[in-house]
């Protein structure tokens, strides 16, 4: 599972600095989370740090498609 940063991101960069696995980078318009690299901070923190630090609450958990 991973998270996504919505288009309403204000590009503050807080999330990128806190990601323990380097899964967040600046895309064309907003920061992006690499779904393959994101570990939801498991093994590093009790909660995803990007979500905790986002000042505008634009980081949302992706929901897997129903089978």
N, C-alpha and C positions, 0 to 999 in steps of 0.2 A: 504494500500500500504506500501511497505517497500523498503529497500535498501539492496544491497549485496556487499560484499567486495570481489574483484577478487583475484585470486591466486597470482598475482604479488604484493600483499601487502608486505611491508618491515618490518612489525611487530614493528612499532615504538611505538604503544600504545596510540597515541594522541587521537584517536577516542573514545576509551574506557573511558578515563578520562572525556570527555565532554558530554557523553550521559546522559541526564537528567532522563531517566527511566531505566538505567542499561540494555539496550538491547544488548550491545556489550560485547563479551567475547572472550578470546583466545581459538581457536579451535586447532585441531591437527597440522595444518601447518600455518594458518593465523587467523586473527581475524574474527569473525562471528557475524552477526546481527540476533537476534531472530525476525523473521517476525511477530510473534504474539505480541511481546512487543513493537516493533518500532512504534512510533507515529509521525515520521518525524519531531520531535521537536515542533509539534503544541501545542500551549498553553505555550510554554517555550521560543522559539526563532522565529525569522522571517524566518530563513532558517535552514535546517538540519546541525547541527554543525559538524557531522562526515565528511560530504562532504566538508564543508568550511575549515576544518583543515587538511585534508589529503594532505601530501606533494607530493604524487605521483599520485593523482587523480584516485584511484582504487575503489572508492565507487560509484556504479551505481544504479539508480532506477530500480526496477523490473517492468516489464510491464505485466499487467494482460493478461491472454490468451483470445483470441476472442471467443465469444460464437456463 
